[in-house]
Amino acid sequence: MPGTRRKAGRLGPQVEGYRAWLVQRGYTPGTVRNMLADLGQVGLWLSAEGLEAAQLNEERMAAFLTARYEAGRRKIPGTRAMVPLLSYLREAGVAPAGQLLLTPLGALLGQYRSWMVQERGLAPATVRRYENTARRFLREQASAGDIFAPAALTGADINAFLLRECGRVSAGSAKGRVAELRSVLRFLYLQGITPLRLGTAVPPVGGWRFATLPPTMTAADVQLLLGSCDRSTSIGVRDFAIMMLVARLGLRSIEVSRLELRDVDWRAGELVVRGKGHQQDRLPLPAEVGEALVSYLSGGRNPESARHLFLTCRAPRGPIRADLVGDVVERACQRASLPAVGPHRLRHSLAGELLRRGAGLAAISQVLRHRDLATTALYAKVDLGSLRQVAQPWPGAAR
């Protein structure tokens, strides 16, 4: 942007580096110009306030936005729009690394996070999930006004929180909430923050194994979802490849997001899948799935040097998150005018279709990569036609 270097104040030396950083992450030229203009305004504000770039953090960025608003500026970037600038300055070593705000809740969550990693050895995704539940629980239940008092927690508080949480999720997710809540309560007791073992007050969730039928879709509906992807666009080609992996190979969302370029063995026609518990499996790569991947990869991934297979299509470019797979399936449901389902429904549907085609439970277990054959036995209940053949007639009724 012409003249940006002269008008960037304290951040003048960072203009070219920030420009290259944005281009590398796939931002369009127009967006790059706008973000460089924001850099210039922040730099001028730092100069006016007598501050150095090394003193820039979230608090001072918020003060900059407030100053812009009070000055009567019409176009003021939001807080999220300033995240890339702060991220770049920290990566470049200009601004200090972000630190947790020293609020009582923030400090306690920081201790809880360290405890989960160092004492429990939990995976990063698990740590994030447990921390999110802990944040909601402690913020809602352990705070009265501005006073943070976890020692005042009671069993009634715990039950009230669980009732609210379980009222909006499935039985499986409710079991997860129970485990997450017991974890934070165990931490609070071991740290001497609460005097009682409140984890014992967390009631179990009723959800018996094999009590329900696994939800499935017909093969025709699955094909409708796949056909709804507009493969004339880069997003449509990527989404089609993602859905093919889920619908034809039964991959989980996290497994799709973990895939790397090296995991596709084109010569052997195999795919390496990183599943639960650091387990790695090799699956045969069907021709139609391979063709979908080739179409996506030949469309020009950006950045080309990225090691992950699937990348975001909008800046900042990078590996997709697991929850994007759910968004892809949900958008396909909307386009196909079908009820919204999650990606795991396609995994269930694959198992049901294999069963209807005569595949045994052992073969289905290998495709879905179940460690225990008893887990696969759940799908025996969806073959209603075969079950009718072996069901005993009701006494006094004709078969």
C-alpha positions as CSV (number, residue, x, y, z in Angstrom):
1,M,0.0,0.0,0.0
2,P,1.7,3.2,-1.1
3,G,2.7,5.4,1.8
4,T,1.9,2.9,4.5
5,R,5.5,2.8,5.7
6,R,5.5,6.5,6.3
7,K,2.1,6.5,8.1
8,A,2.5,3.5,10.3
9,G,4.0,5.2,13.3
10,R,5.6,2.7,15.7
11,L,4.7,-0.2,13.4
12,G,6.4,1.2,10.2
13,P,9.1,-1.5,10.2
14,Q,6.5,-4.2,10.3
15,V,4.6,-3.3,7.1
16,E,6.3,-5.5,4.6
17,G,6.6,-8.4,6.9
18,Y,2.9,-8.2,7.7
19,R,2.0,-7.9,4.0
20,A,4.0,-11.1,3.2
21,W,2.4,-12.9,6.2
22,L,-1.1,-12.0,5.0
23,V,-0.4,-13.1,1.4
24,Q,1.0,-16.4,2.6
25,R,-2.3,-17.1,4.4
26,G,-4.4,-16.5,1.3
27,Y,-5.9,-13.0,2.0
28,T,-7.0,-11.2,-1.1
29,P,-5.2,-8.1,-2.3
30,G,-8.1,-5.8,-1.2
31,T,-8.2,-7.4,2.2
32,V,-4.4,-7.0,2.6
33,R,-4.7,-3.3,1.8
34,N,-7.4,-2.9,4.5
35,M,-5.5,-4.8,7.1
36,L,-2.3,-2.8,6.4
37,A,-4.3,0.3,6.9
38,D,-5.4,-1.0,10.3
39,L,-1.8,-1.6,11.1
40,G,-1.0,2.0,10.2
41,Q,-3.8,3.3,12.5
42,V,-2.6,1.2,15.4
43,G,1.0,2.3,14.9
44,L,-0.1,6.0,14.8
45,W,-2.1,5.5,18.0
46,L,0.9,3.9,19.7
47,S,3.0,6.9,18.8
48,A,0.4,9.3,20.0
49,E,0.1,7.5,23.3
50,G,3.8,7.2,23.8
51,L,3.7,3.4,23.7
52,E,6.1,0.9,22.0
53,A,5.0,-2.0,19.9
54,A,6.3,-4.4,22.6
55,Q,3.5,-3.0,24.9
56,L,0.7,-4.0,22.6
57,N,-1.7,-6.7,23.9
58,E,-5.5,-7.4,23.9
59,E,-6.2,-4.8,26.5
60,R,-4.4,-2.0,24.6
61,M,-5.9,-3.1,21.3
62,A,-9.3,-2.7,23.0
63,A,-8.3,0.7,24.1
64,F,-7.3,1.6,20.5
65,L,-10.7,0.6,19.2
66,T,-12.4,2.6,22.0
67,A,-10.3,5.6,21.1
68,R,-11.4,5.3,17.4
69,Y,-15.0,5.1,18.5
70,E,-14.8,8.1,20.7
71,A,-13.1,10.1,17.9
72,G,-16.2,9.7,15.8
73,R,-14.7,7.3,13.3
74,R,-17.4,5.7,11.2
75,K,-15.6,2.5,10.1
76,I,-14.1,0.8,13.1
77,P,-12.8,-2.8,12.8
78,G,-14.1,-5.3,15.3
79,T,-12.1,-7.1,17.9
80,R,-11.8,-10.2,15.8
81,A,-10.4,-8.2,12.9
82,M,-7.4,-7.2,15.0
83,V,-6.5,-10.8,15.9
84,P,-4.3,-11.4,12.8
85,L,-2.2,-8.3,13.5
86,L,-1.6,-9.2,17.1
87,S,-0.8,-12.8,16.1
88,Y,1.8,-11.6,13.5
89,L,3.4,-9.2,15.9
90,R,3.8,-12.0,18.5
91,E,5.1,-14.5,15.9
92,A,7.6,-11.9,14.8
93,G,8.7,-11.3,18.4
94,V,7.6,-7.7,18.3
95,A,4.8,-8.1,20.9
96,P,5.0,-10.3,23.9
97,A,3.2,-13.6,23.9
98,G,-0.4,-13.5,25.1
99,Q,-1.1,-14.2,28.7
100,L,-4.2,-15.2,30.5
101,L,-6.0,-12.3,32.1
102,L,-5.2,-12.5,35.8
103,T,-8.8,-12.8,37.0
104,P,-9.6,-15.4,39.6
105,L,-11.5,-17.5,37.1
106,G,-8.7,-17.1,34.4
107,A,-6.0,-18.1,36.9
108,L,-8.0,-21.1,38.1
109,L,-8.7,-22.3,34.6
110,G,-5.0,-22.0,33.8
111,Q,-4.1,-24.2,36.8
112,Y,-6.8,-26.7,35.7
113,R,-5.4,-26.8,32.2
114,S,-1.9,-27.5,33.5
115,W,-3.2,-30.2,35.8
116,M,-4.9,-31.9,32.9
117,V,-1.8,-31.9,30.7
118,Q,0.8,-32.6,33.3
119,E,-1.0,-34.9,35.8
120,R,-3.6,-36.5,33.6
121,G,-1.8,-36.6,30.3
122,L,-4.9,-35.7,28.3
123,A,-4.9,-35.0,24.6
124,P,-5.2,-31.3,23.4
125,A,-8.7,-31.8,22.0
126,T,-9.8,-33.4,25.3
127,V,-8.2,-30.6,27.3
128,R,-10.1,-28.0,25.3
129,R,-13.4,-29.8,25.8
130,Y,-13.0,-30.2,29.5
131,E,-11.8,-26.6,29.9
132,N,-14.9,-25.3,28.1
133,T,-17.2,-27.2,30.4
134,A,-15.3,-26.1,33.4
135,R,-15.5,-22.5,32.3
136,R,-19.2,-22.6,31.8
137,F,-19.8,-24.3,35.1
138,L,-17.5,-22.1,37.2
139,R,-18.7,-18.9,35.6
140,E,-22.4,-19.8,36.2
141,Q,-22.2,-21.5,39.5
142,A,-19.2,-20.3,41.4
143,S,-19.6,-16.6,40.9
144,A,-22.0,-14.3,42.8
145,G,-21.7,-10.9,41.3
146,D,-18.0,-10.2,40.9
147,I,-17.0,-12.5,43.8
148,F,-15.5,-15.8,42.8
149,A,-16.1,-18.4,45.5
150,P,-15.8,-22.0,44.4
151,A,-15.6,-23.1,48.1
152,A,-19.4,-22.3,48.3
153,L,-20.3,-24.9,45.7
154,T,-23.0,-27.4,46.7
155,G,-24.5,-30.5,45.3
156,A,-27.6,-28.5,44.4
157,D,-25.5,-26.2,42.2
158,I,-24.0,-29.2,40.4
159,N,-27.4,-30.9,39.7
160,A,-28.9,-27.6,38.5
161,F,-26.0,-27.2,36.0
162,L,-26.3,-30.8,34.8
163,L,-30.1,-30.4,34.2
164,R,-29.5,-27.4,32.1
165,E,-26.7,-29.0,30.1
166,C,-28.4,-32.4,29.6
167,G,-31.6,-30.8,28.5
168,R,-30.1,-29.7,25.2
169,V,-27.8,-32.6,24.3
170,S,-28.1,-36.4,23.5
171,A,-27.6,-39.1,26.1
172,G,-24.0,-39.8,24.8
173,S,-23.1,-36.1,25.1
174,A,-24.7,-35.9,28.5
175,K,-22.4,-38.7,29.6
176,G,-19.5,-36.6,28.4
177,R,-20.7,-33.7,30.4
178,V,-20.7,-35.8,33.5
179,A,-17.1,-37.0,33.0
180,E,-16.0,-33.4,32.3
181,L,-17.8,-32.1,35.4
182,R,-16.4,-34.8,37.6
183,S,-12.9,-34.0,36.4
184,V,-13.0,-30.3,37.4
185,L,-14.6,-31.2,40.7
186,R,-11.8,-33.7,41.4
187,F,-9.3,-31.0,40.6
188,L,-10.9,-28.5,42.9
189,Y,-10.9,-31.0,45.8
190,L,-7.3,-32.1,45.2
191,Q,-6.1,-28.5,45.2
192,G,-7.9,-27.9,48.5
193,I,-10.2,-25.3,46.8
194,T,-13.4,-27.2,47.8
195,P,-13.6,-29.0,51.2
196,L,-15.8,-31.9,49.9
197,R,-15.5,-34.5,47.2
198,L,-18.3,-33.0,45.2
199,G,-17.6,-35.3,42.3
200,T,-19.5,-38.0,44.1
201,A,-22.6,-35.7,43.9
202,V,-22.6,-35.9,40.1
203,P,-25.4,-38.4,39.1
204,P,-24.8,-40.9,36.3
205,V,-26.7,-40.5,33.1
206,G,-29.1,-43.3,32.0
207,G,-28.1,-44.5,28.6
208,W,-27.9,-48.3,28.3
209,R,-25.9,-50.0,25.6
210,F,-28.0,-51.4,22.7
211,A,-31.1,-49.7,24.0
212,T,-31.8,-47.9,20.8
213,L,-31.3,-48.3,17.1
214,P,-28.4,-46.5,15.5
215,P,-29.8,-43.8,13.2
216,T,-29.2,-44.3,9.6
217,M,-30.0,-42.9,6.2
218,T,-31.0,-44.6,3.0
219,A,-28.4,-45.0,0.2
220,A,-30.5,-42.8,-2.0
221,D,-30.4,-39.9,0.6
222,V,-26.7,-40.3,1.0
223,Q,-26.3,-40.0,-2.7
224,L,-28.5,-36.9,-2.6
225,L,-26.1,-35.3,-0.1
226,L,-23.1,-36.1,-2.3
227,G,-24.9,-34.9,-5.4
228,S,-25.7,-31.5,-3.8
229,C,-22.1,-30.4,-3.8
230,D,-21.3,-27.9,-6.6
231,R,-18.1,-29.3,-8.0
232,S,-17.6,-26.3,-10.3
233,T,-16.3,-24.4,-7.2
234,S,-13.2,-25.0,-5.1
235,I,-15.4,-25.2,-2.0
236,G,-17.7,-27.7,-3.6
237,V,-14.9,-29.9,-4.8
238,R,-13.3,-29.9,-1.3
239,D,-16.7,-30.6,0.4
240,F,-17.4,-33.5,-2.0
241,A,-14.0,-35.1,-1.2
242,I,-14.7,-34.7,2.6
243,M,-18.1,-36.3,2.3
244,M,-16.9,-39.2,0.2
245,L,-14.4,-40.1,2.9
246,V,-17.1,-40.0,5.5
247,A,-19.8,-41.8,3.4
248,R,-17.7,-44.4,1.7
249,L,-15.0,-45.1,4.3
250,G,-16.8,-44.2,7.5
251,L,-14.1,-41.8,8.7
252,R,-14.8,-39.7,11.8
253,S,-14.7,-35.9,11.7
254,I,-11.4,-35.8,13.7
255,E,-9.9,-38.4,11.4
256,V,-10.7,-36.3,8.3
257,S,-9.1,-33.2,9.8
258,R,-6.0,-35.1,10.7
259,L,-5.3,-36.4,7.2
260,E,-2.0,-35.4,5.7
261,L,-0.7,-35.6,2.1
262,R,1.7,-38.4,3.1
263,D,-1.3,-40.5,4.3
264,V,-2.5,-41.1,0.8
265,D,-0.5,-44.0,-0.8
266,W,-1.4,-43.7,-4.4
267,R,0.7,-46.6,-5.6
268,A,-0.8,-49.1,-3.1
269,G,-4.2,-47.5,-3.2
270,E,-4.4,-47.1,0.5
271,L,-5.2,-44.4,3.1
272,V,-3.5,-44.1,6.5
273,V,-6.1,-43.1,9.1
274,R,-5.1,-41.7,12.6
275,G,-8.0,-42.8,14.8
276,K,-8.7,-42.8,18.5
277,G,-6.0,-43.4,21.1
278,H,-3.1,-42.7,18.6
279,Q,-4.2,-45.8,16.6
280,Q,-3.2,-45.9,12.9
281,D,-5.0,-48.0,10.3
282,R,-4.5,-48.6,6.6
283,L,-7.7,-48.6,4.6
284,P,-8.2,-49.5,0.9
285,L,-8.8,-46.4,-1.2
286,P,-11.8,-46.9,-3.4
287,A,-11.5,-45.6,-7.0
288,E,-14.4,-43.0,-6.6
289,V,-12.9,-41.7,-3.3
290,G,-9.5,-41.4,-5.0
291,E,-10.9,-39.5,-7.9
292,A,-12.6,-37.1,-5.5
293,L,-9.3,-36.5,-3.8
294,V,-7.5,-36.0,-7.1
295,S,-10.0,-33.4,-8.2
296,Y,-9.6,-31.5,-5.0
297,L,-5.7,-31.7,-5.0
298,S,-5.5,-30.7,-8.7
299,G,-7.5,-27.6,-8.1
300,G,-4.6,-25.7,-6.6
301,R,-4.4,-25.9,-2.8
302,N,-3.1,-22.7,-1.0
303,P,-0.6,-22.8,0.5
304,E,0.8,-25.7,-1.5
305,S,3.4,-26.4,1.1
306,A,0.8,-27.3,3.8
307,R,1.2,-30.9,5.0
308,H,-2.5,-31.4,5.9
309,L,-4.8,-32.8,3.1
310,F,-7.8,-30.5,3.7
311,L,-7.4,-26.7,4.1
312,T,-9.8,-23.9,4.7
313,C,-10.9,-22.1,1.5
314,R,-10.9,-18.7,3.1
315,A,-8.2,-16.7,4.7
316,P,-6.4,-17.4,6.9
317,R,-5.6,-20.6,5.1
318,G,-4.8,-23.6,7.2
319,P,-5.9,-27.1,8.2
320,I,-9.6,-27.6,8.7
321,R,-11.0,-28.2,12.2
322,A,-13.0,-31.3,12.9
323,D,-16.2,-29.3,13.4
324,L,-16.0,-28.1,9.8
325,V,-16.9,-31.6,8.6
326,G,-20.2,-31.3,10.5
327,D,-20.8,-27.9,8.8
328,V,-20.1,-29.5,5.4
329,V,-22.7,-32.2,6.0
330,E,-25.2,-29.8,7.4
331,R,-25.0,-27.5,4.4
332,A,-25.4,-30.5,2.1
333,C,-28.6,-31.4,4.0
334,Q,-30.0,-27.9,3.5
335,R,-29.2,-28.1,-0.3
336,A,-30.8,-31.5,-0.6
337,S,-33.9,-30.5,1.5
338,L,-33.2,-33.2,4.0
339,P,-33.4,-33.1,7.8
340,A,-30.1,-31.9,9.2
341,V,-27.8,-34.7,10.4
342,G,-24.2,-34.9,11.5
343,P,-21.3,-36.7,9.8
344,H,-21.6,-39.7,12.2
345,R,-25.0,-40.4,10.7
346,L,-23.2,-41.2,7.4
347,R,-20.9,-43.6,9.3
348,H,-23.9,-45.4,10.7
349,S,-25.5,-45.5,7.2
350,L,-22.3,-47.1,5.8
351,A,-22.5,-49.9,8.4
352,G,-26.2,-50.4,7.7
353,E,-25.6,-50.6,3.9
354,L,-22.8,-53.0,4.3
355,L,-25.0,-55.2,6.4
356,R,-27.8,-55.1,3.9
357,R,-25.4,-56.2,1.2
358,G,-24.4,-59.3,3.1
359,A,-21.2,-58.2,4.9
360,G,-20.6,-59.8,8.2
361,L,-20.1,-58.0,11.5
362,A,-16.4,-58.8,11.5
363,A,-15.9,-57.2,8.1
364,I,-17.9,-54.1,9.2
365,S,-15.9,-53.9,12.4
366,Q,-12.7,-53.7,10.3
367,V,-14.1,-51.0,8.0
368,L,-15.2,-48.9,11.0
369,R,-12.0,-49.8,12.9
370,H,-13.8,-50.8,16.1
371,R,-11.5,-52.3,18.7
372,D,-14.3,-54.5,20.2
373,L,-16.6,-56.5,18.0
374,A,-19.4,-55.9,20.6
375,T,-19.4,-52.3,19.5
376,T,-20.2,-53.4,15.9
377,A,-22.9,-55.8,17.2
378,L,-25.1,-52.7,17.6
379,Y,-25.7,-52.6,13.9
380,A,-27.2,-56.1,13.8
381,K,-30.4,-54.5,15.0
382,V,-30.8,-52.3,11.9
383,D,-31.2,-55.3,9.5
384,L,-34.9,-55.6,10.3
385,G,-35.6,-57.9,7.3
386,S,-33.2,-60.6,8.6
387,L,-34.4,-60.2,12.2
388,R,-38.0,-60.9,11.1
389,Q,-36.9,-64.2,9.6
390,V,-35.4,-65.4,12.9
391,A,-37.9,-63.8,15.3
392,Q,-40.1,-66.2,17.2
393,P,-43.8,-65.8,16.5
394,W,-46.0,-64.3,19.2
395,P,-47.9,-67.1,21.0
396,G,-51.1,-67.8,19.2
397,A,-50.2,-65.7,16.2
398,A,-49.4,-67.0,12.7
399,R,-45.8,-66.5,11.6
